[in-house]
Amino acid sequence: MMFIENPLAAPGNFYIPDTEIYATPEPPPPVVAEKKTKVITMNVSAYTVAEGNGDGLTASGVEGTPFYTCAADDLPFGTKLLIDGKIWVVQDRFGGDYENRIDLLMETTDQCLAWGRQWIPVEIIE
């Protein structure tokens, strides 16, 4: 009897490299939560601590930074706001339970007067 080798059944045809057997699958990409935003038209004014108008300490306990710190009674400390293309952070309060009102900390009284009081869209970034 003669043995005929089947080329498909040859041991070399069943070789699987170790890298394929023990390879760890790629982890899935991390889930990145999208930031929720909401746009509200708010009454936006400005204030300063320059020229004797306060000591610069905010209601949150940090020293206010002009063109970064803002005051709001109805938003939590740390809330980021996009106003006229610039990010502001709520770090201070009015102290009168005002709603839909923001006060921006600026360096000088002249800057505050130039800003005035405006009803403008404010994007709240949560």
C-alpha positions as CSV (number, residue, x, y, z in Angstrom):
1,M,0.0,0.0,0.0
2,M,1.3,3.3,-0.9
3,F,0.8,6.4,1.3
4,I,-0.1,9.6,-0.6
5,E,0.4,12.8,1.3
6,N,-2.4,15.3,1.2
7,P,-0.8,18.7,0.8
8,L,-3.6,20.4,2.8
9,A,-3.1,18.1,5.7
10,A,0.6,18.6,5.9
11,P,1.8,19.7,9.4
12,G,3.3,22.9,8.0
13,N,-0.1,24.1,6.8
14,F,-1.4,24.3,10.3
15,Y,1.3,26.6,11.7
16,I,0.0,29.7,13.4
17,P,2.6,32.1,14.6
18,D,2.8,32.7,18.4
19,T,2.2,36.4,17.9
20,E,-1.3,35.6,16.5
21,I,-2.1,33.2,19.3
22,Y,-1.0,35.4,22.2
23,A,-1.7,38.8,20.7
24,T,-3.7,41.2,22.9
25,P,-6.5,42.9,21.1
26,E,-6.4,46.6,20.8
27,P,-8.3,48.4,23.6
28,P,-11.3,50.3,22.5
29,P,-10.8,54.1,22.2
30,P,-11.7,56.0,25.4
31,V,-15.1,57.4,25.6
32,V,-14.9,61.2,25.7
33,A,-18.0,62.9,27.1
34,E,-19.0,65.9,25.0
35,K,-19.3,69.1,26.9
36,K,-22.8,70.3,27.2
37,T,-23.4,73.9,26.4
38,K,-26.4,76.2,26.7
39,V,-26.7,79.7,25.3
40,I,-28.7,82.3,27.3
41,T,-29.2,86.0,26.6
42,M,-27.9,87.6,29.8
43,N,-27.5,91.1,31.3
44,V,-23.7,91.5,31.3
45,S,-22.0,94.3,33.1
46,A,-18.4,94.9,34.4
47,Y,-16.8,95.7,37.7
48,T,-13.3,96.4,39.0
49,V,-11.3,96.2,42.3
50,A,-8.9,98.9,41.1
51,E,-8.9,102.4,42.5
52,G,-10.1,101.4,46.0
53,N,-13.1,99.3,44.8
54,G,-12.4,96.3,47.0
55,D,-9.5,94.0,48.0
56,G,-9.7,91.6,45.1
57,L,-10.8,88.6,47.1
58,T,-13.8,86.8,45.5
59,A,-16.7,85.1,47.2
60,S,-15.1,81.7,46.3
61,G,-12.0,82.6,48.3
62,V,-9.6,83.2,45.4
63,E,-8.2,86.5,44.3
64,G,-10.0,87.7,41.2
65,T,-8.2,87.9,37.9
66,P,-9.2,90.6,35.5
67,F,-10.6,89.4,32.2
68,Y,-11.0,85.9,33.7
69,T,-13.1,86.2,36.8
70,C,-16.8,86.9,36.7
71,A,-19.7,87.2,39.2
72,A,-23.0,85.4,39.0
73,D,-25.6,84.5,41.7
74,D,-27.4,81.8,39.8
75,L,-24.4,79.7,38.5
76,P,-22.1,77.5,40.6
77,F,-18.5,78.5,41.2
78,G,-16.2,77.2,38.5
79,T,-18.8,77.4,35.7
80,K,-17.1,78.4,32.5
81,L,-18.8,81.0,30.3
82,L,-18.0,82.0,26.7
83,I,-18.7,85.7,26.3
84,D,-17.7,87.5,23.1
85,G,-15.2,84.7,22.2
86,K,-13.5,84.7,25.6
87,I,-13.7,82.2,28.4
88,W,-14.7,83.6,31.9
89,V,-15.0,81.6,35.1
90,V,-17.6,82.2,37.8
91,Q,-15.6,82.9,41.0
92,D,-17.6,85.7,42.6
93,R,-21.2,86.7,43.6
94,F,-23.3,89.8,43.4
95,G,-25.0,88.8,46.7
96,G,-28.5,89.8,45.7
97,D,-29.9,86.5,44.2
98,Y,-29.9,88.0,40.7
99,E,-30.8,85.7,37.8
100,N,-29.5,85.9,34.2
101,R,-26.9,88.5,35.2
102,I,-23.1,88.4,34.9
103,D,-20.5,90.9,36.1
104,L,-17.1,90.7,34.4
105,L,-14.0,91.7,36.4
106,M,-11.9,94.2,34.5
107,E,-8.7,96.2,35.4
108,T,-9.9,99.8,35.3
109,T,-13.0,101.9,35.8
110,D,-12.6,103.2,32.3
111,Q,-12.8,99.6,30.9
112,C,-15.9,99.0,32.9
113,L,-17.6,102.1,31.7
114,A,-16.6,101.3,28.1
115,W,-18.2,97.9,28.4
116,G,-21.3,99.3,30.0
117,R,-24.3,97.0,30.4
118,Q,-25.3,94.7,27.5
119,W,-27.9,92.1,26.9
120,I,-25.8,89.5,24.9
121,P,-25.8,85.7,24.3
122,V,-23.7,83.9,26.9
123,E,-22.7,80.3,26.3
124,I,-22.6,78.3,29.5
125,I,-20.1,75.4,29.3
126,E,-20.9,72.8,31.9
